[in-house]
Amino acid sequence: MDEHILITGGAGFIGRALSVRLLEKGYAVTVIDNLDPQVHGKNPDINFFKTNKINFIQGSILDYELLGQAIQNQDYIIHLAAHTATGQSMYRIAEDTNINVLGTAKLMDYIVNNPHNIQKIVIASSRAVYGEGVYRCPYCGRIPKPKRIPEDLEKGLFELFCPYCRTKLVPLPTDEESSLNPLSIYGASKVSIEYITSLSGAAAQIPFTILRYQNVYGPGQSLGNPYTGILSVLGTCLLNNAPIYVFEDGQESRDFIYIDDAVSAILGVLKSEATNDQIYNIGTGIRTPVCEMATLLIKEFGSHSEYIINGKYRIGDIRHNFADISKAFYDFGFVPQISLDKGIQKFVSWFSMQEIPQNNLIMSIKEMEDKNMLRGGRDHAYPQTN
């Protein structure tokens, strides 16, 4: 096979795992990445690219000329480059929007206005575009665009209640036809990315597929970034024998999908004409409370770290979201293969072999509190950090 693929943000978690799979299939892979220190640390390992004969370009997708050079002679583009820290996006607004929205705009602008060989673009979006997931009131039916109200959050009432009868709502799987209602700047930026891609792609007759990822985890996650990747954040605490601080009451839930399954979704849509100009949820369809995830990690690590539910809530965060993945199953046969128990075992096995990363969780908590983006709950004497 002599086809070329460009991965933007390809030095990241999903990008590296994807690169290996693409190389195994015979593709020639090019990666462009700015190696953000928050994600990659101060001394990122680029030997991975040399060893695997991947054409690596260090730079930003905001650099129009460099981006153009990267696109030349490519057959496919997988666009992963983005800032992904939901909580941080609420106060690093310009930076988040600049990378996510303007970066995508420059990518599509170049493709629309210059000669190229691009046959298809795959875009990584997020479940954050929905905000809260889908909910139903036992008495009033389905509730569109539900939101939690500040008065409830301050009282420690973290679930969602019917706006008509105040009955606690029941979370349901979120399908692709659900309303878009982002509650964070990150989510809003992903909505913009989707519109930019779909509108310009349709106008230029360039096929695209948008994948709305749930929470991806597994070996290769960034270990030093305390703003994203709940398993790596909690795992870092455990390896440092530090307390785990869980927001709200620990019952907030997410849909966790293992990295291999996340990569398989990209491979599944890449050359499938049935998926052209379509949007898909990529998850497992299983809702897991954060406290359950933390308990599984503590057990697997064999840790005695203290488990603290601090009752605080992050501005822009959601309560529940899990995917309806039936469309992905019917259109390209997507079926997650790795169970949560097995995935956690694989993750912990890999994580335990890594150099113990610095625990930056307390620093991130204090930063969010200073910005008034972490509120409520009980005061704690958080450990001092350097």
C-alpha positions in Angstrom: 0.0 0.0 0.0 1.4 3.4 -1.0 -1.1 5.7 0.6 -0.2 8.7 2.8 -1.9 9.8 5.9 -1.4 13.0 7.9 -2.3 13.0 11.6 -2.6 16.4 13.2 -1.8 16.3 16.9 -0.4 12.9 16.1 2.1 12.9 19.0 -0.7 12.7 21.5 -2.4 9.8 23.2 -4.7 8.6 20.3 -2.3 9.8 17.6 0.6 7.5 18.7 -1.6 4.4 19.0 -3.2 5.2 15.7 0.2 5.7 14.0 1.3 2.2 15.0 -1.9 0.6 13.6 -1.6 2.5 10.3 2.0 1.5 9.9 1.0 -2.1 10.4 -1.5 -1.7 7.5 1.2 -0.3 5.2 0.3 3.4 5.2 3.0 6.1 5.1 2.4 8.3 8.1 3.1 12.0 8.7 2.5 13.6 12.1 2.4 17.4 12.9 2.3 18.3 16.5 3.5 21.3 18.6 4.5 19.1 21.5 2.6 21.2 24.1 4.6 20.8 27.4 1.4 20.4 29.4 0.7 17.3 27.5 4.1 16.0 26.5 6.3 17.3 29.4 9.4 19.3 29.2 11.4 16.6 27.3 9.1 14.8 24.9 10.3 11.6 23.4 10.5 12.0 19.6 12.5 8.9 19.1 9.2 7.0 18.7 8.8 8.7 15.3 12.3 8.0 14.1 12.2 4.4 15.2 8.9 3.8 13.4 9.9 5.8 10.3 7.2 8.3 10.8 7.6 11.7 9.2 7.4 14.0 12.2 6.9 17.8 11.8 7.1 19.8 14.9 5.0 22.9 14.7 1.5 24.3 15.1 -1.5 23.8 12.8 -1.9 27.6 13.2 1.2 27.9 11.0 -0.5 28.1 7.6 2.7 27.6 5.5 3.9 24.7 7.7 0.4 23.1 7.6 0.4 23.4 3.8 3.7 21.6 3.6 2.4 18.8 5.7 -0.7 18.4 3.6 1.2 18.0 0.3 1.0 14.5 -1.2 -1.3 13.2 1.6 -4.3 11.0 0.7 -6.1 11.2 4.1 -6.1 13.6 7.1 -7.0 12.5 10.6 -7.5 15.7 12.6 -6.8 15.1 16.3 -5.0 18.4 17.2 -6.9 20.2 20.0 -6.8 21.5 23.5 -8.8 18.9 25.5 -8.9 20.2 29.1 -12.6 20.9 29.7 -12.2 22.7 33.1 -9.2 24.7 32.0 -11.0 25.9 28.8 -13.4 27.9 31.0 -10.6 30.4 31.8 -8.1 29.8 29.0 -10.7 30.8 26.5 -8.7 32.5 23.8 -6.0 29.8 23.8 -8.5 26.9 23.7 -10.6 28.6 20.9 -7.5 29.6 19.0 -6.1 26.1 18.7 -9.4 24.2 18.3 -11.5 26.5 16.1 -8.9 28.6 14.2 -6.7 25.5 13.8 -9.5 23.6 12.1 -10.4 26.7 10.1 -6.9 27.0 8.7 -6.8 23.3 7.9 -10.1 23.5 5.9 -9.1 26.8 4.4 -5.9 25.3 3.0 -7.7 22.3 1.5 -10.4 24.4 -0.1 -8.1 26.9 -1.6 -5.1 24.9 -2.7 -4.4 21.8 -4.9 -4.3 18.6 -2.9 -4.9 14.8 -3.1 -7.1 14.5 0.0 -9.7 11.8 -0.4 -11.2 12.0 3.1 -10.9 13.8 6.4 -11.7 12.2 9.8 -12.3 14.6 12.6 -12.1 13.8 16.3 -14.9 15.6 18.1 -16.3 15.0 21.7 -19.3 14.0 23.7 -18.9 17.5 25.2 -20.9 18.9 22.2 -24.0 17.5 23.9 -23.3 19.0 27.3 -25.5 16.9 29.6 -26.6 13.6 28.1 -30.2 12.7 27.4 -32.6 12.6 30.3 -36.2 11.5 30.9 -38.6 12.5 33.6 -40.8 9.6 34.8 -43.8 11.9 34.6 -43.0 14.6 32.0 -41.1 12.5 29.4 -37.9 13.4 27.6 -36.3 16.7 28.7 -34.4 18.6 26.0 -31.2 20.4 26.9 -31.3 19.8 30.6 -29.1 21.9 32.9 -28.2 21.9 36.5 -28.9 25.1 38.4 -26.4 26.8 40.7 -28.7 26.8 43.7 -28.9 23.0 43.6 -25.1 22.6 43.1 -24.4 24.8 46.1 -26.7 22.6 48.2 -24.9 19.5 47.1 -27.8 18.4 44.9 -25.7 17.2 41.9 -28.3 15.2 40.0 -30.6 16.9 37.4 -34.3 17.6 38.2 -37.3 18.0 36.0 -37.8 21.8 35.4 -41.6 21.2 35.5 -42.2 18.8 38.5 -38.7 18.7 40.2 -38.6 14.9 39.9 -35.0 13.5 39.6 -34.3 12.8 36.0 -33.2 9.4 34.6 -30.1 9.4 32.3 -30.5 7.7 28.9 -28.0 6.9 26.1 -27.2 9.9 24.0 -27.7 9.4 20.2 -26.3 11.5 17.4 -29.7 13.3 16.9 -29.7 14.6 20.4 -29.5 18.4 20.9 -26.2 20.1 20.9 -25.9 22.0 24.2 -22.2 22.5 25.2 -21.7 23.6 28.7 -17.9 24.4 28.4 -15.7 26.4 26.1 -14.1 23.2 25.0 -17.5 21.7 24.1 -18.4 24.9 22.2 -15.2 24.8 20.3 -15.9 21.2 19.2 -19.3 22.2 18.0 -17.6 24.9 15.9 -15.1 22.4 14.6 -18.0 20.2 13.4 -19.7 23.0 11.6 -16.5 24.2 10.0 -15.7 20.8 8.7 -19.2 19.8 7.5 -19.9 23.1 5.8 -16.6 23.6 4.0 -16.2 19.8 3.3 -19.6 19.7 1.6 -18.9 22.9 -0.4 -15.6 21.5 -1.6 -16.9 18.0 -2.1 -14.4 16.5 0.3 -15.8 13.5 2.2 -15.5 13.7 6.0 -16.5 11.7 9.0 -16.9 13.2 12.5 -16.3 10.9 15.6 -17.7 12.1 18.9 -15.5 10.4 21.4 -16.5 9.5 25.0 -13.7 9.2 27.6 -10.7 7.4 26.0 -8.2 5.7 28.3 -5.4 3.3 28.2 -1.6 2.9 27.9 0.1 5.9 26.5 -2.0 8.6 28.2 -0.3 11.8 29.3 0.8 11.2 32.9 1.7 14.8 33.8 -1.5 16.6 32.7 -3.9 17.0 35.6 -6.7 18.6 33.5 -7.7 15.7 31.4 -7.7 11.8 31.4 -9.3 10.8 34.7 -7.5 7.5 34.9 -4.0 9.0 34.5 -4.9 11.7 37.0 -6.1 9.2 39.6 -3.3 6.7 38.8 -0.7 9.4 39.3 -2.1 10.1 42.8 -2.0 6.4 43.6 1.7 5.9 42.5 2.6 9.0 44.6 0.7 7.5 47.6 -1.3 10.7 47.6 -5.0 11.2 48.4 -7.6 10.9 45.6 -9.9 13.9 45.5 -13.2 13.1 43.8 -15.5 16.0 42.8 -19.2 16.2 43.6 -20.4 13.1 45.3 -18.5 10.6 43.1 -21.7 9.4 41.4 -21.2 11.5 38.3 -20.7 9.0 35.4 -18.9 8.7 32.1 -18.6 6.2 29.2 -15.0 4.9 29.2 -13.6 3.5 26.0 -10.2 1.7 25.7 -7.6 3.2 23.3 -7.5 0.2 21.0 -11.3 0.5 20.4 -11.0 4.2 19.9 -8.4 3.7 17.2 -10.4 0.9 15.6 -13.3 3.4 15.1 -11.0 5.6 13.0 -9.8 2.7 10.9 -13.4 1.6 10.4 -14.5 4.8 8.9 -11.3 5.8 7.0 -12.2 4.1 3.7 -15.8 3.4 4.2 -18.0 5.3 1.8 -21.1 4.5 3.9 -19.6 6.7 6.6 -18.9 9.7 4.4 -20.4 13.0 5.7 -21.7 11.3 8.8 -21.3 11.8 12.6 -20.9 8.9 15.0 -20.7 8.5 18.8 -17.7 6.4 19.8 -18.0 4.8 23.3 -19.1 1.6 24.9 -22.7 2.6 25.7 -22.0 1.7 29.4 -22.3 4.3 32.2 -19.7 4.1 34.9 -19.7 6.3 38.1 -16.4 8.0 38.8 -16.3 6.6 42.3 -16.6 3.1 40.9 -13.7 3.8 38.5 -11.6 5.1 41.4 -12.4 2.0 43.5 -11.4 -0.3 40.6 -8.1 1.6 40.2 -7.3 1.5 43.9 -7.9 -2.3 44.0 -5.8 -2.9 40.8 -2.9 -0.8 42.1 -3.1 -2.4 45.5 -3.0 1.1 46.9 -3.8 2.4 50.4 -4.2 6.0 49.3 -7.0 8.0 51.0 -10.2 8.4 49.0 -11.8 11.8 49.6 -15.1 13.0 48.1 -14.7 16.8 48.4 -18.2 17.8 47.2 -16.8 20.5 44.9 -18.1 21.0 41.4 -16.4 22.4 38.3 -18.0 25.1 36.2 -18.6 23.6 32.7 -18.7 20.0 34.0 -21.6 17.6 33.4 -23.3 15.0 35.5 -23.9 12.0 33.2 -23.2 11.2 29.5 -23.0 7.8 27.9 -23.3 7.0 24.2 -25.8 5.3 22.0 -23.4 3.6 19.6 -26.0 1.7 17.4 -25.4 4.0 14.4 -21.7 3.1 14.4 -22.6 -0.6 14.7 -25.0 -0.6 11.8 -22.9 1.6 9.5 -19.4 0.2 9.9 -19.7 -2.7 12.4 -18.2 -0.9 15.4 -18.2 -3.1 18.5 -15.9 -2.3 21.4 -13.8 -5.3 22.3 -12.2 -4.4 25.6 -14.2 -4.5 28.8 -13.6 -1.9 31.5 -12.1 -4.5 33.9 -9.7 -5.8 31.2 -8.9 -2.2 30.1 -8.1 -1.1 33.6 -5.8 -4.2 34.1 -3.9 -3.3 30.9 -3.7 0.4 31.9 -2.4 -0.3 35.4 0.1 -2.9 34.1 1.5 -0.3 31.7 1.3 2.6 34.2 3.1 0.7 36.9 6.1 0.3 34.6 6.4 4.1 34.0 8.6 6.5 35.8 6.5 7.9 38.6 5.1 11.3 37.3 4.8 14.4 39.4 1.4 14.7 41.0 0.0 18.0 39.7 -3.6 17.4 40.8 -3.5 19.7 43.9 -1.9 22.4 41.7 -4.8 22.1 39.2 -7.4 22.2 42.0 -5.9 25.3 43.4 -5.7 26.9 40.0 -9.4 26.2 39.3 -10.3 27.6 42.8 -8.3 30.7 42.2 -10.2 31.3 38.9 -13.5 30.6 40.7 -14.1 27.6 38.4 -14.3 25.1 41.2 -16.9 25.9 43.8 -18.9 24.5 46.7 -18.1 21.5 48.8 -15.9 21.3 51.9 -12.6 23.0 52.6 -9.6 20.7 52.8 -6.1 21.3 53.9 -4.6 20.3 50.6 -0.9 19.2 50.7 1.6 21.8 49.7 3.2 21.4 46.3 6.4 22.7 44.9 
